[in-house]
Amino acid sequence: MSKSLDLKDTNIPGQNHQSKVQLFLMSGSLIGINLGLMVFVGMYWLHPSFHAFLAGKPL
């Protein structure tokens, strides 16, 4: 009564390529967001004019 699954039928040829592209885009966006955040925090701490522009008062 139990049916066996044929794994060859469920493997779509383009699916492996699509998952690699999604992995590349996800990791690239994660690295980009982290680098942008580090640059923003560095500018906020190290440049008084940038800090004054955002906070409204000097360091």
Secondary structure as UniProt FT lines:
FT   HELIX           7..10
FT   TURN            13..14
FT   HELIX           15..46
FT   HELIX           48..55
//
